[in-house]
Amino acid sequence: HFLDWWKKSEKVLLSINTDDVGLFSCDLSSEIYDLAQAFDLSCDDIIDIQRQAIQSAFHPDKERLRSLFEKTLLSSAKKDTAKRARLN
């Protein structure tokens, strides 16, 4: 079970990937959802995994990727807060 070693090691980076959307009729969002459901992962777990994916990416500007990811998270959190406030 990957959670046994993933949560216990700072050296193991995990990323969720998908291959050949046309052939397998899947996308990254669906793969993340399926993994979260199968292993009862929290939203914080998924966010941590996505941060690890950025850290392990073959990209020349990982800092920019991290910044975009964090800005997107912040924006999403603000929208969620505003939506909850409207519902109450």
N, C-alpha and C positions, 0 to 999 in steps of 0.2 A: 504494500500500500504506500503510495508515494508520500502521503502526509506524514508517515512515520519518520522518514528521513528529511523531508523538505522543511518541516517546522523546527527540526533539531539542528540544522546545519546552516551556517552563514556562507558556506562555500558553494552550496548547490543552488544554482539559479534556475528557476522554472519559467517556461514560457508556453503559452497555448498557441497552437498553430493549426492551420488548415491547409489542405492540399487540393488543388484542381477543383475549384468550385463547380465548374461545368460538369465534370465527371461524377462527383459525389453529391452534388446538390446540397452543399452546406456552405456556411459562411462563418467568419470568426465569431460573430455574436452568438450564433447557434452553438458553436463548439464551447464557448465560455459558459453559456447557459447549461448545456448538457453536463459539463464537468462540475459546475456548481451544484446541480441537482444530484448527480451521482455520488458526490463526496460530501454533501451538506456543507459547502463552503459559504462563508459569510461574504457580505459585500466588501468588508475590509480585507479578507483573504484574496478576493479577486483583484482589488486595487493593488495589493502587495505583489501579486503575480504579474500584473501588468507593469509595475515599476521594475520588477526583475527582468521582464522581457526587454524593456528599454535599455537596461544596464548591459544586457548580453547581446544587443542588436549590433549588426555590422553596419553602423551608420557613422559618417564622419563628424556629425554634430549631435552627440547624445544629449548634451546640455540643452540644446534647443528642443529636442524631443521631450525631455523631462519637463521643461518649462511649459510647452504646449499641453502636455498631459495634466499638469497641476492646474493650469488655468482652466482647462475644460472641467476638471473636478470641482473647482471653486465655483465656476459658473453654474454647473449642474446643482450643486448644493444650495446656492442662492435661489435658484428656480424652485427647488423642492420646498425650501423654507417659505417662499412667497405663496406657493400653492397651498401649503398646509394652513397658512394664516388666512387665506381666502375661504377655506373650508370650515374654519372655526368661527 
